[in-house]
């Protein structure tokens, strides 16, 4: 080791003893190497050249910054943007229900009851707030939200004026507006012509019936379906407040006439609506386009023959042209709606296509309501097959749709109906479903009734045309949180399962039937019993397998049906009655699953209530029971079964009686009963055969 290294090592040891590492570092002197002068000069030259290059470099001109205009967004725009990033959770119930297994309904009736019960609680809270307004004067939000305040109560002593009436009309509070209008009249306060016109339009729009509040979403969801199924009838309030207000207007102008004509036409007071229109023509007044549209919609009630209807439509269109009234989308839909009710299918189709072509020349594109009327015209139940649905879907594919007409919500359910019943085309049905789930198009499904009908058609089509395993994947996806199958659809699913030999799905479907309250449907119970009896799996005794588990499930299902029917409320309007076929299938399942005691209960039921049971079991079921009774050496049950076979008139009773007499040990009394059943002495016949 050199001397210099030894010195450094000695110094390090000395400083290590004093734990002064910094001192050791200072004690060692480092002499950095110096760069050559030529290298330093070269680096300086390069730096000067770089600075010169940067000085001569021309920088690009900066573009002027334009601040974009502010985009007006609704209060829920951020929530919508966040929601668009999350897909639909098919395993979760709708947000209207509490996220609790005991509070999530499965059947259609339970869903309706749960939703409307929650809405009823909201209405009860509103009633309390209204009745005890003095308790709710605190401010719940800043700035205050007017909807949270109790609505004022108006009496004859209230200080009201025309602006009060105008505010109530804008908010759509009909009863309060009527009350204030009467108060103003009683106090002799004059109402301007514009105020009277606004009040008249509100009365004509709602026909003096209070409008449903905007926040009662569930009630509107379920009520709209009921309203769409009501018959079209004259429901206009004859000599009501609307007509009184119209008469009180001093020299009513065309706006008042239009409001009253539209109101009468909307609620099918067609004769007086047309009469008032003729009065307008006599005064040389020009009605607006919405009034013409409402008149075109009631042409079917004004004329009966097809040619007269179309002639009247042409007259109204000619009046629009002469008065320089431009048609709009409502005019197109009104014409198509009228043509959809014409009995002559060929003529109606031709006129529909001509109308579409004319309006496209005017730059008016059809809406979903237009396509709905086209489907009802081209795809009638008893008419020729039409593939217009494929052309419509080709036009709409991938588009984000918005509502433009109240009848737009009828398109999807009608299109799915056409795909199922008119065309039997699963590919078109899948295209309709894809369009429905594009962007926010699901908002156009309509109401609860239309949504249920839509899925009814789609599920029925898929279960009949798809492989059953593939269909069950979709079934598990939408049932029960999105759609609960009706009893008719469940019956179709069971039949499709039978055709596909996918009997292993029966326990799952039966479990769903119990949850959906379908267990009181006689046709479904009979079908399930028939399936369990016809496809009971073969089981090897003592061997546990999938077949043995399925056999046990079939046995439990069939005996559960026995309990349901036997313990049902006999005061129900639709009591389920046993049939011989159902009892025979039930007995077959119980015997194949080695439940002889349960089968004995069924035989007793057949003998006790012979007159109340429609039909008889098959001889195969009765023979199977007799074989089991012989195996159990039960003479009494053999005689009971033979008695029933004889009562049913089967000629094989003698042959079966001989078999029982040979294989079962019977006492003298039982032999006598057996002889009484077959009509001759079995003991003497047996002795003669031995001789």
Rosetta blueprint (number, residue, H / E / L):
1 X L
2 X L
3 X H
4 X H
5 X H
6 X H
7 X H
8 X H
9 X H
10 X H
11 X H
12 X H
13 X H
14 X H
15 X H
16 X H
17 X H
18 X L
19 X L
20 X L
21 X H
22 X H
23 X H
24 X H
25 X H
26 X H
27 X H
28 X L
29 X L
30 X L
31 X L
32 X L
33 X L
34 X L
35 X L
36 X L
37 X H
38 X H
39 X H
40 X H
41 X H
42 X H
43 X H
44 X H
45 X H
46 X H
47 X H
48 X H
49 X H
50 X H
51 X H
52 X H
53 X H
54 X H
55 X H
56 X H
57 X L
58 X L
59 X L
60 X L
61 X L
62 X L
63 X L
64 X L
65 X L
66 X L
67 X L
68 X L
69 X L
70 X L
71 X L
72 X L
73 X L
74 X L
75 X L
76 X L
77 X H
78 X H
79 X H
80 X H
81 X H
82 X H
83 X H
84 X H
85 X L
86 X L
87 X L
88 X L
89 X L
90 X L
91 X L
92 X L
93 X L
94 X L
95 X L
96 X L
97 X L
98 X L
99 X L
100 X L
101 X H
102 X H
103 X H
104 X L
105 X L
106 X L
107 X L
108 X H
109 X H
110 X H
111 X H
112 X H
113 X H
114 X H
115 X H
116 X H
117 X H
118 X H
119 X H
120 X H
121 X H
122 X H
123 X H
124 X H
125 X H
126 X H
127 X H
128 X H
129 X H
130 X H
131 X H
132 X L
133 X H
134 X H
135 X H
136 X L
137 X L
138 X L
139 X L
140 X L
141 X L
142 X L
143 X L
144 X L
145 X L
146 X H
147 X H
148 X H
149 X L
150 X L
151 X L
152 X L
153 X L
154 X L
155 X L
156 X L
157 X L
158 X L
159 X L
160 X L
161 X L
162 X H
163 X H
164 X H
165 X H
166 X H
167 X H
168 X H
169 X H
170 X H
171 X H
172 X L
173 X L
174 X H
175 X H
176 X H
177 X H
178 X H
179 X H
180 X H
181 X H
182 X H
183 X H
184 X H
185 X H
186 X H
187 X L
188 X L
189 X L
190 X L
191 X L
192 X L
193 X H
194 X H
195 X H
196 X H
197 X H
198 X H
199 X H
200 X H
201 X H
202 X H
203 X H
204 X H
205 X H
206 X H
207 X L
208 X L
209 X L
210 X L
211 X L
212 X L
213 X L
214 X L
215 X L
216 X L
217 X H
218 X H
219 X H
220 X H
221 X H
222 X H
223 X H
224 X H
225 X H
226 X H
227 X H
228 X H
229 X L
230 X L
231 X L
232 X L
233 X L
234 X L
235 X L
236 X L
237 X L
238 X L
239 X L
240 X L
241 X H
242 X H
243 X H
244 X H
245 X H
246 X H
247 X H
248 X H
249 X L
250 X L
251 X L
252 X L
253 X L
254 X H
255 X H
256 X H
257 X H
258 X H
259 X H
260 X H
261 X H
262 X H
263 X H
264 X H
265 X H
266 X H
267 X L
268 X L
269 X L
270 X H
271 X H
272 X H
273 X H
274 X H
275 X H
276 X H
277 X H
278 X H
279 X H
280 X H
281 X H
282 X H
283 X L
284 X L
285 X L
286 X L
287 X L
288 X L
289 X H
290 X H
291 X H
292 X H
293 X H
294 X H
295 X H
296 X H
297 X H
298 X L
299 X H
300 X H
301 X H
302 X H
303 X L
304 X L
305 X L
306 X H
307 X H
308 X H
309 X H
310 X H
311 X H
312 X H
313 X H
314 X H
315 X H
316 X H
317 X H
318 X H
319 X H
320 X H
321 X H
322 X H
323 X L
324 X L
325 X L
326 X L
327 X L
328 X L
329 X H
330 X H
331 X H
332 X H
333 X H
334 X H
335 X H
336 X H
337 X H
338 X H
339 X H
340 X L
341 X L
342 X L
343 X L
344 X L
345 X H
346 X H
347 X H
348 X H
349 X H
350 X H
351 X H
352 X H
353 X H
354 X H
355 X H
356 X H
357 X H
358 X H
359 X H
360 X H
361 X H
362 X L
363 X L
364 X L
365 X L
366 X L
367 X L
368 X H
369 X H
370 X H
371 X H
372 X H
373 X H
374 X H
375 X H
376 X H
377 X H
378 X H
379 X L
380 X L
381 X L
382 X L
383 X L
384 X L
385 X L
386 X L
387 X L
388 X H
389 X H
390 X H
391 X H
392 X H
393 X H
394 X H
395 X H
396 X H
397 X L
398 X L
399 X L
400 X L
401 X L
402 X L
403 X L
404 X L
405 X L
406 X H
407 X H
408 X H
409 X H
410 X H
411 X H
412 X H
413 X H
414 X H
415 X H
416 X H
417 X H
418 X H
419 X H
420 X H
421 X H
422 X H
423 X L
424 X L
425 X L
426 X H
427 X H
428 X H
429 X H
430 X H
431 X H
432 X H
433 X H
434 X H
435 X H
436 X H
437 X L
438 X L
439 X L
440 X L
441 X H
442 X H
443 X H
444 X H
445 X H
446 X L
447 X L
448 X H
449 X H
450 X H
451 X H
452 X H
453 X H
454 X H
455 X H
456 X H
457 X H
458 X H
459 X H
460 X H
461 X H
462 X H
463 X H
464 X H
465 X H
466 X L
467 X L
468 X H
469 X H
470 X H
471 X H
472 X H
473 X H
474 X H
475 X H
476 X H
477 X H
478 X H
479 X L
480 X L
481 X L
482 X L
483 X L
484 X L
485 X L
486 X L
487 X H
488 X H
489 X H
490 X H
491 X H
492 X H
493 X H
494 X H
495 X H
496 X H
497 X H
498 X H
499 X H
500 X L
501 X L
502 X L
503 X H
504 X H
505 X H
506 X H
507 X H
508 X H
509 X H
510 X H
511 X H
512 X H
513 X H
514 X H
515 X H
516 X L
517 X L
518 X L
519 X L
520 X L
521 X L
522 X H
523 X H
524 X H
525 X H
526 X H
527 X H
528 X H
529 X H
530 X H
531 X H
532 X H
533 X H
534 X H
535 X L
536 X L
537 X L
538 X L
539 X L
540 X L
541 X L
542 X L
543 X L
544 X L
545 X L
546 X H
547 X H
548 X H
549 X H
550 X H
551 X H
552 X H
553 X H
554 X H
555 X H
556 X H
557 X H
558 X H
559 X H
560 X H
561 X H
562 X H
563 X H
564 X H
565 X H
566 X H
567 X L
568 X L
569 X L
570 X L
571 X L
572 X L
573 X L
574 X L
575 X L
576 X L
577 X L
578 X L
579 X E
580 X H
581 X H
582 X H
583 X H
584 X H
585 X H
586 X H
587 X H
588 X H
589 X H
590 X H
591 X H
592 X H
593 X L
594 X L
595 X L
596 X H
597 X H
598 X H
599 X H
600 X H
601 X H
602 X H
603 X H
604 X H
605 X H
606 X H
607 X H
608 X H
609 X L
610 X L
611 X L
612 X L
613 X L
614 X E
615 X L
616 X L
617 X L
618 X L
619 X H
620 X H
621 X H
622 X H
623 X H
624 X H
625 X H
626 X H
627 X H
628 X H
629 X H
630 X H
631 X H
632 X L
633 X L
634 X L
635 X H
636 X H
637 X H
638 X H
639 X H
640 X H
641 X H
642 X H
643 X H
644 X H
645 X H
646 X H
647 X H
648 X H
649 X L
650 X L
651 X L
652 X L
653 X H
654 X H
655 X H
656 X H
657 X H
658 X H
659 X H
660 X H
661 X H
662 X H
663 X H
664 X L
665 X L
666 X L
667 X L
668 X H
669 X H
670 X H
671 X H
672 X H
673 X H
674 X H
675 X H
676 X H
677 X H
678 X H
679 X L
680 X L
681 X L
682 X H
683 X H
684 X H
685 X H
686 X H
687 X H
688 X H
689 X H
690 X H
691 X L
